[in-house]
Amino acid sequence: MLTISDDKFIQTSKGFIDNSGVDIRTSRSAQERVVFEGIVSAVYFTSGGGKALLTQHGNYYTVYNNLQEVYVHKGSKIKMNQSIGEVYTNSQGDTLLTFQVWYNTSKQNPPQWIKGL
């Protein structure tokens, strides 16, 4: 099961937040794979309690947000399709990854980077 939403804003219990990417709904324990080779620039915790991963691909950057487990660390060289972590499943059973693509500081169209769409 894979569904994609490109809603500009997401409603939370505290209001609306800007969604700079696409949300990908998948199955429990889904493994997230990197879309292109690069280097892990950062691994960090998000306000929702999940983890996020920032990867650099030359002048392009990808963000994988809402991970439960991360299998790489800052400075890791990653290959296309390499598993980088497990997507978080919330208490309602929703498994949702937010994926972003940037060219330097300019937002890009993420679905163009997702294999098989």
C-alpha positions as protocol buffer text, in pm:
chain_id: "A"
residue {
  index: 1
  type: MET
  ca { x: 0 y: 0 z: 0 }
}
residue {
  index: 2
  type: LEU
  ca { x: 146 y: 333 z: -107 }
}
residue {
  index: 3
  type: THR
  ca { x: -48 y: 658 z: -126 }
}
residue {
  index: 4
  type: ILE
  ca { x: 92 y: 1005 z: -176 }
}
residue {
  index: 5
  type: SER
  ca { x: -50 y: 1338 z: -64 }
}
residue {
  index: 6
  type: ASP
  ca { x: 94 y: 1675 z: -159 }
}
residue {
  index: 7
  type: ASP
  ca { x: -123 y: 1886 z: 73 }
}
residue {
  index: 8
  type: LYS
  ca { x: 36 y: 2230 z: 120 }
}
residue {
  index: 9
  type: PHE
  ca { x: -63 y: 2248 z: 488 }
}
residue {
  index: 10
  type: ILE
  ca { x: -120 y: 1973 z: 744 }
}
residue {
  index: 11
  type: GLN
  ca { x: -362 y: 2021 z: 1034 }
}
residue {
  index: 12
  type: THR
  ca { x: -235 y: 1919 z: 1378 }
}
residue {
  index: 13
  type: SER
  ca { x: -378 y: 1958 z: 1727 }
}
residue {
  index: 14
  type: LYS
  ca { x: -179 y: 2284 z: 1754 }
}
residue {
  index: 15
  type: GLY
  ca { x: -291 y: 2432 z: 1421 }
}
residue {
  index: 16
  type: PHE
  ca { x: -157 y: 2411 z: 1067 }
}
residue {
  index: 17
  type: ILE
  ca { x: 202 y: 2352 z: 962 }
}
residue {
  index: 18
  type: ASP
  ca { x: 366 y: 2412 z: 624 }
}
residue {
  index: 19
  type: ASN
  ca { x: 426 y: 2087 z: 437 }
}
residue {
  index: 20
  type: SER
  ca { x: 727 y: 2136 z: 208 }
}
residue {
  index: 21
  type: GLY
  ca { x: 711 y: 1789 z: 59 }
}
residue {
  index: 22
  type: VAL
  ca { x: 483 y: 1495 z: -1 }
}
residue {
  index: 23
  type: ASP
  ca { x: 339 y: 1254 z: 253 }
}
residue {
  index: 24
  type: ILE
  ca { x: 377 y: 888 z: 169 }
}
residue {
  index: 25
  type: ARG
  ca { x: 144 y: 647 z: 349 }
}
residue {
  index: 26
  type: THR
  ca { x: 286 y: 296 z: 360 }
}
residue {
  index: 27
  type: SER
  ca { x: 264 y: -28 z: 558 }
}
residue {
  index: 28
  type: ARG
  ca { x: 379 y: -92 z: 915 }
}
residue {
  index: 29
  type: SER
  ca { x: 755 y: -161 z: 949 }
}
residue {
  index: 30
  type: ALA
  ca { x: 817 y: -20 z: 599 }
}
residue {
  index: 31
  type: GLN
  ca { x: 1181 y: 34 z: 513 }
}
residue {
  index: 32
  type: GLU
  ca { x: 1265 y: 372 z: 363 }
}
residue {
  index: 33
  type: ARG
  ca { x: 1518 y: 372 z: 82 }
}
residue {
  index: 34
  type: VAL
  ca { x: 1722 y: 665 z: -43 }
}
residue {
  index: 35
  type: VAL
  ca { x: 1629 y: 795 z: -390 }
}
residue {
  index: 36
  type: PHE
  ca { x: 1982 y: 878 z: -508 }
}
residue {
  index: 37
  type: GLU
  ca { x: 2341 y: 829 z: -395 }
}
residue {
  index: 38
  type: GLY
  ca { x: 2483 y: 1093 z: -164 }
}
residue {
  index: 39
  type: ILE
  ca { x: 2607 y: 1171 z: 185 }
}
residue {
  index: 40
  type: VAL
  ca { x: 2408 y: 1195 z: 508 }
}
residue {
  index: 41
  type: SER
  ca { x: 2429 y: 1559 z: 622 }
}
residue {
  index: 42
  type: ALA
  ca { x: 2228 y: 1525 z: 944 }
}
residue {
  index: 43
  type: VAL
  ca { x: 2015 y: 1293 z: 1154 }
}
residue {
  index: 44
  type: TYR
  ca { x: 1791 y: 1471 z: 1405 }
}
residue {
  index: 45
  type: PHE
  ca { x: 1483 y: 1440 z: 1623 }
}
residue {
  index: 46
  type: THR
  ca { x: 1165 y: 1620 z: 1519 }
}
residue {
  index: 47
  type: SER
  ca { x: 908 y: 1793 z: 1742 }
}
residue {
  index: 48
  type: GLY
  ca { x: 669 y: 1500 z: 1695 }
}
residue {
  index: 49
  type: GLY
  ca { x: 919 y: 1259 z: 1848 }
}
residue {
  index: 50
  type: GLY
  ca { x: 1026 y: 1093 z: 1526 }
}
residue {
  index: 51
  type: LYS
  ca { x: 1360 y: 1117 z: 1353 }
}
residue {
  index: 52
  type: ALA
  ca { x: 1452 y: 1289 z: 1028 }
}
residue {
  index: 53
  type: LEU
  ca { x: 1738 y: 1242 z: 786 }
}
residue {
  index: 54
  type: LEU
  ca { x: 1891 y: 1507 z: 559 }
}
residue {
  index: 55
  type: THR
  ca { x: 2098 y: 1380 z: 267 }
}
residue {
  index: 56
  type: GLN
  ca { x: 2308 y: 1576 z: 17 }
}
residue {
  index: 57
  type: HIS
  ca { x: 2332 y: 1486 z: -351 }
}
residue {
  index: 58
  type: GLY
  ca { x: 2559 y: 1760 z: -492 }
}
residue {
  index: 59
  type: ASN
  ca { x: 2345 y: 2077 z: -495 }
}
residue {
  index: 60
  type: TYR
  ca { x: 2030 y: 1874 z: -420 }
}
residue {
  index: 61
  type: TYR
  ca { x: 1909 y: 1771 z: -75 }
}
residue {
  index: 62
  type: THR
  ca { x: 1646 y: 1519 z: 29 }
}
residue {
  index: 63
  type: VAL
  ca { x: 1467 y: 1502 z: 364 }
}
residue {
  index: 64
  type: TYR
  ca { x: 1308 y: 1186 z: 505 }
}
residue {
  index: 65
  type: ASN
  ca { x: 1090 y: 1279 z: 802 }
}
residue {
  index: 66
  type: ASN
  ca { x: 902 y: 1059 z: 1052 }
}
residue {
  index: 67
  type: LEU
  ca { x: 1142 y: 769 z: 1086 }
}
residue {
  index: 68
  type: GLN
  ca { x: 1130 y: 538 z: 1386 }
}
residue {
  index: 69
  type: GLU
  ca { x: 1473 y: 386 z: 1329 }
}
residue {
  index: 70
  type: VAL
  ca { x: 1768 y: 528 z: 1132 }
}
residue {
  index: 71
  type: TYR
  ca { x: 2034 y: 289 z: 1001 }
}
residue {
  index: 72
  type: VAL
  ca { x: 2293 y: 549 z: 891 }
}
residue {
  index: 73
  type: HIS
  ca { x: 2473 y: 837 z: 1060 }
}
residue {
  index: 74
  type: LYS
  ca { x: 2607 y: 1181 z: 970 }
}
residue {
  index: 75
  type: GLY
  ca { x: 2882 y: 1145 z: 711 }
}
residue {
  index: 76
  type: SER
  ca { x: 2765 y: 804 z: 583 }
}
residue {
  index: 77
  type: LYS
  ca { x: 2796 y: 753 z: 208 }
}
residue {
  index: 78
  type: ILE
  ca { x: 2469 y: 613 z: 80 }
}
residue {
  index: 79
  type: LYS
  ca { x: 2381 y: 439 z: -245 }
}
residue {
  index: 80
  type: MET
  ca { x: 2061 y: 462 z: -448 }
}
residue {
  index: 81
  type: ASN
  ca { x: 1790 y: 231 z: -304 }
}
residue {
  index: 82
  type: GLN
  ca { x: 1988 y: 171 z: 17 }
}
residue {
  index: 83
  type: SER
  ca { x: 1766 y: 118 z: 321 }
}
residue {
  index: 84
  type: ILE
  ca { x: 1815 y: 415 z: 555 }
}
residue {
  index: 85
  type: GLY
  ca { x: 1552 y: 351 z: 821 }
}
residue {
  index: 86
  type: GLU
  ca { x: 1210 y: 232 z: 928 }
}
residue {
  index: 87
  type: VAL
  ca { x: 907 y: 459 z: 893 }
}
residue {
  index: 88
  type: TYR
  ca { x: 730 y: 541 z: 1222 }
}
residue {
  index: 89
  type: THR
  ca { x: 380 y: 401 z: 1287 }
}
residue {
  index: 90
  type: ASN
  ca { x: 166 y: 607 z: 1527 }
}
residue {
  index: 91
  type: SER
  ca { x: -80 y: 477 z: 1787 }
}
residue {
  index: 92
  type: GLN
  ca { x: -367 y: 494 z: 1533 }
}
residue {
  index: 93
  type: GLY
  ca { x: -174 y: 258 z: 1303 }
}
residue {
  index: 94
  type: ASP
  ca { x: -81 y: 525 z: 1045 }
}
residue {
  index: 95
  type: THR
  ca { x: 261 y: 481 z: 885 }
}
residue {
  index: 96
  type: LEU
  ca { x: 343 y: 808 z: 712 }
}
residue {
  index: 97
  type: LEU
  ca { x: 672 y: 946 z: 577 }
}
residue {
  index: 98
  type: THR
  ca { x: 719 y: 1309 z: 471 }
}
residue {
  index: 99
  type: PHE
  ca { x: 963 y: 1337 z: 180 }
}
residue {
  index: 100
  type: GLN
  ca { x: 1115 y: 1664 z: 57 }
}
residue {
  index: 101
  type: VAL
  ca { x: 1353 y: 1757 z: -224 }
}
residue {
  index: 102
  type: TRP
  ca { x: 1548 y: 2084 z: -239 }
}
residue {
  index: 103
  type: TYR
  ca { x: 1785 y: 2237 z: -493 }
}
residue {
  index: 104
  type: ASN
  ca { x: 2003 y: 2450 z: -264 }
}
residue {
  index: 105
  type: THR
  ca { x: 1724 y: 2650 z: -91 }
}
residue {
  index: 106
  type: SER
  ca { x: 1455 y: 2604 z: -359 }
}
residue {
  index: 107
  type: LYS
  ca { x: 1175 y: 2348 z: -309 }
}
residue {
  index: 108
  type: GLN
  ca { x: 1145 y: 2086 z: -583 }
}
residue {
  index: 109
  type: ASN
  ca { x: 873 y: 1845 z: -696 }
}
residue {
  index: 110
  type: PRO
  ca { x: 934 y: 1526 z: -489 }
}
residue {
  index: 111
  type: PRO
  ca { x: 724 y: 1275 z: -691 }
}
residue {
  index: 112
  type: GLN
  ca { x: 967 y: 1312 z: -983 }
}
residue {
  index: 113
  type: TRP
  ca { x: 1235 y: 1157 z: -761 }
}
residue {
  index: 114
  type: ILE
  ca { x: 1033 y: 860 z: -639 }
}
residue {
  index: 115
  type: LYS
  ca { x: 1101 y: 545 z: -839 }
}
residue {
  index: 116
  type: GLY
  ca { x: 801 y: 373 z: -988 }
}
residue {
  index: 117
  type: LEU
  ca { x: 557 y: 666 z: -995 }
}
